[in-house]
Amino acid sequence: MWEAKCRPESEGDDSNVSSLSYVADACGEPLLSMNILDSTSDYERWLGKMTDMQRSAIARKHDEMRKGPFPLLRATFYRWIKHWRALCPELDSRDQDVLLSVGDLHVENFGIWLDSHQRLVWGINDFDEACELPFTSDLVRLGASIAIAAETRQIQAPLREICHRILDGYREGVKAEGKPILVESGGHPKLKQLAAAIKSPGKFWKKHLNRKDNPQIGATDLPSRVEDVFRASLPRKARPTYRRVRKPGGLGSLGRRRFTAVVGNGKMRDMREAKALVPSALYWWEDRPRMLSQTSTLLQRAIRDPDPHLQVHDKWLVRRIAPDALKIDLPASQADQRLALAPMLLRLMGFETANIHLGSRSPADLIHLLESLAREVGSRWLEQATERMVRAVYNDHRVWVKRYKPA
């Protein structure tokens, strides 16, 4: 799958699907009348009305967006919505396909957690942008992120094969009527080989307890109700200390306020993070200021074994952060031996996406929608839409690098 260099196709005007290096070279002028700088300014003004923002973190986010198309994709779901409407009208116009979607799904939104039965479960772990979109948007965004990430690591990954694996896994998940992906007892032990190494506890706690980046604060310094939010997530009678997070990880939600609560000490130490939760960027684009975040609804509906520590309380998202909280670590290059697991990984990503969508539609409904897509839009709808969106991301990155001036 991963060895053959992909070349432009020749069947039809819209089937010029290629390797990512070809896509990058094909980028032209901005595809929308509002360029990415204007979109970013507009969205961040709206975001500032939704929640208090950390200006230093927003500036760091802007700098990260300069580093490549993949970090830019992760940081700009608000831009994805605009491009989706403009570049994929044949998919966006299908109202029958709309369901509660992940929204900003991408290849690094997957990880491993322990469920309430202490079983290792693998799946999607970020739902900040949950919203109502055609289910095809999640699949196209997943495919685009994989293609861009592969190009960043100089991995030869034909777009047709990426989309084929994702869609096969999605169909398999739909036909299975939703099924948790268990790492050990579920027959997927190789997923552990793709999980990031367990962080050194010493280095992990040194970073998260750093006084400069994570200064300790009193309970009275927390925003209203956040102390109650932490206590609802921690063991009864826990006596936590609180910290303000100045340099959080991630990109999509960078700039929102974050706090941590730490209990215990040494090997018995445990931590929760509370992150401000805001409505999806979709509601900014559609000018629906009264819409609330759909994250909690999506978490309740999804057909899988949930992470018991991933919770929504009021307007805060709470999760456990620990040295053994693993995420998927992608192959680093064409020579990486883990690349042999890539076909399995893409199929499981499609399967897990189906687990989420089955919270909104029956298996029969989704099978019918997939069949009608192939008839009415064409059998290569995923490949063609993904190629267009990848091109738009590369174009946005080119414009951002050229025109963005750090403050």
Sequence and secondary structure as in RCSB ss.txt:
>XXXX:A:sequence
MWEAKCRPESEGDDSNVSSLSYVADACGEPLLSMNILDSTSDYERWLGKMTDMQRSAIARKHDEMRKGPFPLLRA
TFYRWIKHWRALCPELDSRDQDVLLSVGDLHVENFGIWLDSHQRLVWGINDFDEACELPFTSDLVRLGASIAIAA
ETRQIQAPLREICHRILDGYREGVKAEGKPILVESGGHPKLKQLAAAIKSPGKFWKKHLNRKDNPQIGATDLPSR
VEDVFRASLPRKARPTYRRVRKPGGLGSLGRRRFTAVVGNGKMRDMREAKALVPSALYWWEDRPRMLSQTSTLLQ
RAIRDPDPHLQVHDKWLVRRIAPDALKIDLPASQADQRLALAPMLLRLMGFETANIHLGSRSPADLIHLLESLAR
EVGSRWLEQATERMVRAVYNDHRVWVKRYKPA
>XXXX:A:secstr
  SS      SSTT     HHHHHHT  S SSSS HHHHHHHHHHHHHHHS B HHHHHHHHHHHTT HHHHHHH
 HHHHHHHHHHH HHHHT GGGEEEE SS  TTSEEEEE TTS EEEEE   TT EEEEHHHHHHHHHHHHHHHH
HHTT    HHHHHHHHHHHHHHHHHTT   EESTTTT GGGGGGB     HHHHHHHHT TTTS EE GGGS TT
HHHHHHHHS TT   EEEE SS S STTTTB EEEEEES GGG EEEEEEE    HHHHHTT TT    HHHHHH
H SS   TT EEETTEEEEE  TT EEB    STT GGGGGHHHHHHHHHHHHHHHHTTTS HHHHHHHHHHHHH
HT TTHHHHHHHHHHHHHHHHHHHHHHH    
